[in-house]
């Protein structure tokens, strides 16, 4: 059966003046997979996600979501979790539920409320009343409660305690459409690698290694975390 792809890039390049964030990146991300976007700080992970989400414009090259060039139409297909809180501190969680329900046709409010209850987060609470970890959990719940084609999760477990990471990862696994694609950017490779189907190692805006996670583990006898440390230890600025 022919493999179908949610996201494709061709020669994708993003520069900020003389600084190159992504350099002629050509990748294809298949449907129904959880993919780890892994690399050190400054490797281009967040830039890649913002380009896919339509928040940045490429310097050159192309990017498509489900065969459509990134634009107003693809924004309805993408659910993006940034790497920092983006809600006003005075905003109530319930007000964000209202906003997502009004703004996104694919938002499942019942699912969101069930997950908030499981995490012990009160809908009437203001974001300033929540711990940093609970703010991040609430944002993840909102993002994963959409029926999107592509989920872009930038450091989804970076600010939560270890006890909550398994719940969050299980939430990601169990709350996306099997036809959709999930891209997870994280430094906590040992924590996340068990859920990954595929991976991309990104360095200075280029993919230097990638593939099927299980196949690479079998071929190398190493975990992705061990392989990451081995690949990057000899590279400048790592």
RODO-2510 file (C-alpha; in nm, 4 decimals, decimal comma):
residues 238
     n   res          X          Y          Z
     1     x     0,0000     0,0000     0,0000
     2     x     0,1356     0,3429    -0,0931
     3     x     0,2473     0,5468     0,2062
     4     x     0,0673     0,8772     0,2463
     5     x     0,2355     1,1881     0,3831
     6     x     0,0946     1,4634     0,6023
     7     x     0,3835     1,7053     0,5643
     8     x     0,6375     1,7508     0,2868
     9     x     0,9133     2,0074     0,2479
    10     x     1,1315     2,0768    -0,0549
    11     x     1,4484     2,2800    -0,0107
    12     x     1,2929     2,4562     0,2891
    13     x     1,5170     2,7414     0,3981
    14     x     1,4717     3,0071     0,6645
    15     x     1,7243     3,2817     0,7280
    16     x     1,7313     3,5714     0,9718
    17     x     1,9715     3,8090     0,8012
    18     x     2,2978     3,6194     0,7694
    19     x     2,1890     3,3589     1,0236
    20     x     2,0537     3,0366     0,8744
    21     x     1,7930     2,8567     1,0860
    22     x     1,6988     2,5927     0,8243
    23     x     1,9052     2,5027     0,5177
    24     x     1,7381     2,3407     0,2146
    25     x     1,5452     2,0933     0,4266
    26     x     1,3663     1,8204     0,2293
    27     x     1,1626     1,5777     0,4400
    28     x     0,8382     1,3776     0,4164
    29     x     0,6445     1,2910     0,7325
    30     x     0,3997     0,9993     0,6935
    31     x     0,0458     0,9767     0,8220
    32     x    -0,0303     0,7848     1,1372
    33     x     0,3135     0,8251     1,2948
    34     x     0,4617     0,9919     1,6012
    35     x     0,7887     1,1522     1,4972
    36     x     1,0627     1,2896     1,7197
    37     x     1,2302     1,6106     1,6027
    38     x     1,5509     1,5929     1,8034
    39     x     1,8479     1,8243     1,8178
    40     x     2,0456     2,0652     2,0384
    41     x     1,9444     2,4248     2,1053
    42     x     1,9651     2,6332     1,7895
    43     x     1,9255     2,3398     1,5525
    44     x     1,6079     2,4785     1,3925
    45     x     1,3379     2,2692     1,5610
    46     x     1,1133     2,5563     1,6693
    47     x     1,1627     2,7370     1,3382
    48     x     1,0533     2,4219     1,1532
    49     x     0,7371     2,3975     1,3652
    50     x     0,6500     2,7649     1,3231
    51     x     0,6901     2,7354     0,9460
    52     x     0,4617     2,4300     0,9402
    53     x     0,2081     2,6115     1,1576
    54     x     0,2087     2,9086     0,9211
    55     x     0,3550     3,1488     1,1781
    56     x     0,6689     3,2171     0,9751
    57     x     0,7320     3,2561     0,6022
    58     x     1,0144     3,0575     0,4370
    59     x     1,3057     3,2430     0,2834
    60     x     1,2937     2,9878     0,0017
    61     x     1,1683     2,6379    -0,0676
    62     x     0,8259     2,4894    -0,0107
    63     x     0,6203     2,3236     0,2596
    64     x     0,2875     2,1419     0,2180
    65     x     0,0345     2,0008     0,4631
    66     x    -0,1835     1,7245     0,3156
    67     x    -0,0871     1,8428    -0,0322
    68     x    -0,1748     2,2084     0,0330
    69     x     0,0829     2,4900     0,0498
    70     x     0,0986     2,6337     0,4002
    71     x    -0,1587     2,9118     0,4286
    72     x    -0,5052     2,9881     0,5698
    73     x    -0,6412     2,6495     0,4573
    74     x    -0,3687     2,4459     0,6290
    75     x    -0,4014     2,6345     0,9578
    76     x    -0,7304     2,4521     1,0088
    77     x    -0,5398     2,1203     0,9780
    78     x    -0,2597     2,1974     1,2246
    79     x    -0,2719     2,1968     1,6047
    80     x     0,0369     2,3692     1,7466
    81     x     0,1708     2,3675     2,1012
    82     x     0,4450     2,6307     2,1460
    83     x     0,7302     2,5895     2,3910
    84     x     0,6018     2,8554     2,6303
    85     x     0,2661     2,9648     2,7790
    86     x     0,0659     3,1865     2,5446
    87     x    -0,2518     3,2566     2,7415
    88     x    -0,3104     3,5670     2,9528
    89     x    -0,2507     3,5023     3,3210
    90     x    -0,5939     3,6415     3,4105
    91     x    -0,7677     3,4119     3,1614
    92     x    -0,9750     3,1253     3,3025
    93     x    -0,9282     2,7749     3,1658
    94     x    -1,2994     2,7687     3,0783
    95     x    -1,2552     3,0843     2,8694
    96     x    -0,9887     2,9072     2,6645
    97     x    -1,2269     2,6145     2,6170
    98     x    -1,4829     2,8645     2,4858
    99     x    -1,2244     3,0229     2,2557
   100     x    -1,1094     2,6909     2,1083
   101     x    -1,4715     2,5836     2,0636
   102     x    -1,5544     2,9055     1,8767
   103     x    -1,2365     2,9146     1,6690
   104     x    -1,1808     2,5505     1,5742
   105     x    -1,4554     2,3396     1,4182
   106     x    -1,2634     2,0218     1,5092
   107     x    -1,2396     2,0990     1,8832
   108     x    -1,3870     1,8279     2,1105
   109     x    -1,4836     2,0105     2,4297
   110     x    -1,6071     1,6975     2,6060
   111     x    -1,2706     1,5298     2,5550
   112     x    -1,0903     1,8387     2,6848
   113     x    -1,3043     1,8554     2,9982
   114     x    -1,2472     1,4850     3,0679
   115     x    -0,8699     1,5249     3,0445
   116     x    -0,8706     1,8369     3,2630
   117     x    -1,0671     1,6456     3,5264
   118     x    -0,8194     1,3552     3,5124
   119     x    -0,5338     1,6035     3,5668
   120     x    -0,7128     1,7783     3,8550
   121     x    -0,7294     2,1122     3,6721
   122     x    -1,0422     2,3173     3,7490
   123     x    -1,2003     2,4887     3,4452
   124     x    -1,2867     2,7929     3,6580
   125     x    -0,9208     2,8440     3,7598
   126     x    -0,7256     3,1362     3,6184
   127     x    -0,3933     3,0530     3,4562
   128     x    -0,2073     3,2631     3,7136
   129     x    -0,3416     3,0291     3,9830
   130     x    -0,1911     2,7223     3,8148
   131     x     0,1623     2,5949     3,8570
   132     x     0,3868     2,6165     3,5506
   133     x     0,3445     2,2428     3,5007
   134     x    -0,0349     2,2644     3,5166
   135     x    -0,0365     2,5567     3,2733
   136     x     0,1537     2,3402     3,0259
   137     x    -0,0781     2,0453     3,0867
   138     x    -0,3835     2,2646     3,0232
   139     x    -0,2359     2,3912     2,6970
   140     x    -0,1561     2,0364     2,5861
   141     x    -0,5128     1,9270     2,6640
   142     x    -0,6500     2,2038     2,4428
   143     x    -0,4143     2,1196     2,1569
   144     x    -0,4790     1,7438     2,1722
   145     x    -0,8562     1,7928     2,1917
   146     x    -0,8654     1,9029     1,8304
   147     x    -0,9206     1,6518     1,5478
   148     x    -0,6264     1,7850     1,3518
   149     x    -0,4255     1,6336     1,0668
   150     x    -0,0922     1,7467     1,2101
   151     x     0,0033     1,8027     1,5744
   152     x     0,3188     2,0062     1,6396
   153     x     0,4296     1,9753     2,0030
   154     x     0,7288     2,1871     2,1026
   155     x     0,8744     2,0570     2,4321
   156     x     0,5419     1,9155     2,5613
   157     x     0,6991     1,7529     2,8694
   158     x     0,9792     1,9994     2,9387
   159     x     0,8119     2,1823     3,2259
   160     x     0,6288     1,9016     3,4051
   161     x     0,7422     1,6731     3,6830
   162     x     0,8556     1,3190     3,5954
   163     x     0,5431     1,1659     3,7499
   164     x     0,3225     1,3542     3,5017
   165     x     0,5283     1,2742     3,1914
   166     x     0,3869     0,9254     3,1419
   167     x     0,0323     1,0604     3,1659
   168     x     0,1089     1,3303     2,9117
   169     x     0,2731     1,0863     2,6708
   170     x    -0,0178     0,8454     2,7064
   171     x    -0,2523     1,1403     2,6421
   172     x    -0,0663     1,2125     2,3189
   173     x    -0,0770     0,8481     2,2092
   174     x    -0,4454     0,7978     2,2812
   175     x    -0,5833     1,1308     2,1622
   176     x    -0,4848     1,1698     1,8002
   177     x    -0,6481     1,0370     1,4875
   178     x    -0,4618     0,7322     1,3463
   179     x    -0,4610     0,9144     1,0114
   180     x    -0,2862     1,2146     1,1653
   181     x     0,0802     1,2851     1,2322
   182     x     0,2364     1,3989     1,5596
   183     x     0,5728     1,5784     1,5669
   184     x     0,7354     1,6086     1,9097
   185     x     1,0351     1,8324     1,9707
   186     x     1,2141     1,7616     2,2982
   187     x     1,5467     1,7425     2,4769
   188     x     1,4142     1,4625     2,7022
   189     x     1,4777     1,1844     2,4532
   190     x     1,4985     0,9055     2,7109
   191     x     1,1505     0,9961     2,8364
   192     x     0,9819     1,0280     2,4983
   193     x     1,1503     0,7719     2,2767
   194     x     0,9205     0,4845     2,3737
   195     x     0,6310     0,6559     2,1953
   196     x     0,8219     0,7459     1,8780
   197     x     0,7694     0,5633     1,5503
   198     x     1,0290     0,7661     1,3620
   199     x     1,2915     1,0295     1,4380
   200     x     1,4884     1,3112     1,2770
   201     x     1,8190     1,4388     1,4179
   202     x     1,8430     1,8082     1,3302
   203     x     2,1717     1,9995     1,3408
   204     x     2,2304     2,3557     1,2193
   205     x     1,9111     2,3454     1,0148
   206     x     1,9795     2,0151     0,8397
   207     x     1,8693     1,6561     0,9009
   208     x     2,1840     1,4553     0,9717
   209     x     2,0122     1,1264     1,0560
   210     x     1,6623     0,9833     1,0647
   211     x     1,4542     0,6729     1,0212
   212     x     1,2360     0,4180     1,1940
   213     x     1,3034     0,4185     1,5673
   214     x     1,2700     0,0417     1,6204
   215     x     1,4846    -0,0414     1,3170
   216     x     1,7661     0,1877     1,4275
   217     x     1,7589     0,0460     1,7796
   218     x     1,7802    -0,3091     1,6416
   219     x     2,0610    -0,2234     1,3978
   220     x     2,2750    -0,0253     1,6422
   221     x     2,1907    -0,1953     1,9699
   222     x     2,1483     0,1519     2,1189
   223     x     1,8563     0,3537     2,2464
   224     x     1,7767     0,6766     2,0618
   225     x     1,9085     0,8672     2,3614
   226     x     2,2408     0,6806     2,3425
   227     x     2,2580     0,7258     1,9656
   228     x     2,1835     1,0973     1,9982
   229     x     2,4683     1,1436     2,2458
   230     x     2,7040     0,9494     2,0209
   231     x     2,6133     1,1389     1,7033
   232     x     2,6251     1,4868     1,8562
   233     x     2,9206     1,4558     2,0953
   234     x     3,1789     1,5258     1,8217
   235     x     2,9912     1,8109     1,6550
   236     x     3,0791     2,1792     1,7218
   237     x     2,8540     2,3690     1,9666
   238     x     2,7050     2,0473     2,1108
***
